Amino acid sequence: MSNFADLVQMRRSIRKFTEEELKPEELQTILRAALMSPTSKSSRSWHFVVVDEKPLLEKLALCKEAGAAFVADAPLAVVVLGDTAATDVWVEDASIAAVTMQYQATELGLGSCWAQVRNREMADGTPADDVLRFILGYPQNLIALAIIAFGHPAIERKPQDEDKLKWENVHVNKF
Ligand SMILES: Cc1cc2nc3c(=O)[nH]c(=O)nc-3n(C[C@H](O)[C@H](O)[C@H](O)COP(=O)(O)O)c2cc1C
């Protein structure tokens, strides 16, 4: 990818992956990007749980009623956690880290997709965060924001359509 303008246009959510695993250096580059992402007051309030075991990925995919099934067939996922005791803006810190990883993945030629966890639940009302906490064992001060699945794309997606950008949502000086 030659520049950031191209990168933002090429990034699309990828929910189908080949069986090829990520190389250790690719994973490290993705995590490095997360750890370099900006945080309020430099609190670096996030934690990241890398999951690359198929049985665990299958369990993660069931943490909410709908919208996370693709995680089961990804070679790897990162569960993004925020520390509620460290900052009142953990959602923002964790979101920025999550999307930074997605752009880094795109730059590496990898696909990714966000599965929302915060404020999501299973069909019986069990919070998705409770499900993940039980599986992964993280402490009470942390809350899961999202699962980001990564892998080699098994489908090709068109870049963002320049003609469909919502420029009307941009306001200058006055709404
Ligand atoms: C906050 C957030 C939550 C999302 N949650 C899900 C999700 O739970 N499941 C899913 O399949 N995609 C999820 N996505 C991906 C969006 O569906 C996707 O970004 C959107 O359809 C635009 O497509 P694009 O990413 O290819 O541009 C989420 C994206 C964001 C930013």
The ligand as an SDF file (V2000), in Angstrom:
LIG
                    3D

 31 33  0  0  0  0  0  0  0  0999 V2000
  -18.3350   -0.3200   16.3970 C   0  0  0  0  0  0  0  0  0  0  0  0
  -18.4480   -1.3800   15.3370 C   0  0  0  0  0  0  0  0  0  0  0  0
  -19.1340   -2.5380   15.6080 C   0  0  0  0  0  0  0  0  0  0  0  0
  -19.2350   -3.5530   14.6520 C   0  0  0  0  0  0  0  0  0  0  0  0
  -19.8140   -4.7260   14.9930 N   0  0  0  0  0  0  0  0  0  0  0  0
  -19.8650   -5.7290   14.0890 C   0  0  0  0  0  0  0  0  0  0  0  0
  -20.3800   -6.9960   14.4690 C   0  0  0  0  0  0  0  0  0  0  0  0
  -20.7530   -7.2340   15.6230 O   0  0  0  0  0  0  0  0  0  0  0  0
  -20.4300   -7.9580   13.5200 N   0  0  0  0  0  0  0  0  0  0  0  0
  -19.9960   -7.7420   12.2260 C   0  0  0  0  0  0  0  0  0  0  0  0
  -20.0840   -8.6660   11.4170 O   0  0  0  0  0  0  0  0  0  0  0  0
  -19.4660   -6.5490   11.8500 N   0  0  0  0  0  0  0  0  0  0  0  0
  -19.3850   -5.5500   12.7560 C   0  0  0  0  0  0  0  0  0  0  0  0
  -18.8120   -4.3540   12.4080 N   0  0  0  0  0  0  0  0  0  0  0  0
  -18.3320   -4.1290   11.0210 C   0  0  0  0  0  0  0  0  0  0  0  0
  -19.3280   -3.2460   10.2660 C   0  0  0  0  0  0  0  0  0  0  0  0
  -20.4780   -4.0130    9.9620 O   0  0  0  0  0  0  0  0  0  0  0  0
  -18.6620   -2.6860    9.0070 C   0  0  0  0  0  0  0  0  0  0  0  0
  -17.5720   -1.8880    9.3730 O   0  0  0  0  0  0  0  0  0  0  0  0
  -19.6530   -1.8750    8.1630 C   0  0  0  0  0  0  0  0  0  0  0  0
  -20.6550   -2.7000    7.6270 O   0  0  0  0  0  0  0  0  0  0  0  0
  -18.9660   -1.1390    7.0110 C   0  0  0  0  0  0  0  0  0  0  0  0
  -18.3050   -2.0490    6.1600 O   0  0  0  0  0  0  0  0  0  0  0  0
  -16.7300   -1.9270    5.8730 P   0  0  0  0  0  0  0  0  0  0  0  0
  -16.0200   -2.1260    7.1900 O   0  0  0  0  0  0  0  0  0  0  0  0
  -16.4310   -3.0280    4.8990 O   0  0  0  0  0  0  0  0  0  0  0  0
  -16.4720   -0.5720    5.3160 O   0  0  0  0  0  0  0  0  0  0  0  0
  -18.6840   -3.3570   13.3550 C   0  0  0  0  0  0  0  0  0  0  0  0
  -17.9940   -2.1700   13.0820 C   0  0  0  0  0  0  0  0  0  0  0  0
  -17.8670   -1.2070   14.0560 C   0  0  0  0  0  0  0  0  0  0  0  0
  -17.0680    0.0480   13.7470 C   0  0  0  0  0  0  0  0  0  0  0  0
  1  2  1  0
  2  3  1  0
  2 30  2  0
  3  4  2  0
  4  5  1  0
  4 28  1  0
  5  6  2  0
  6  7  1  0
  6 13  1  0
  7  8  2  0
  7  9  1  0
  9 10  1  0
 10 11  2  0
 10 12  1  0
 12 13  2  0
 13 14  1  0
 14 15  1  0
 14 28  1  0
 15 16  1  0
 16 17  1  0
 16 18  1  0
 18 19  1  0
 18 20  1  0
 20 21  1  0
 20 22  1  0
 22 23  1  0
 23 24  1  0
 24 25  2  0
 24 26  1  0
 24 27  1  0
 28 29  2  0
 29 30  1  0
 30 31  1  0
M  END
$$$$
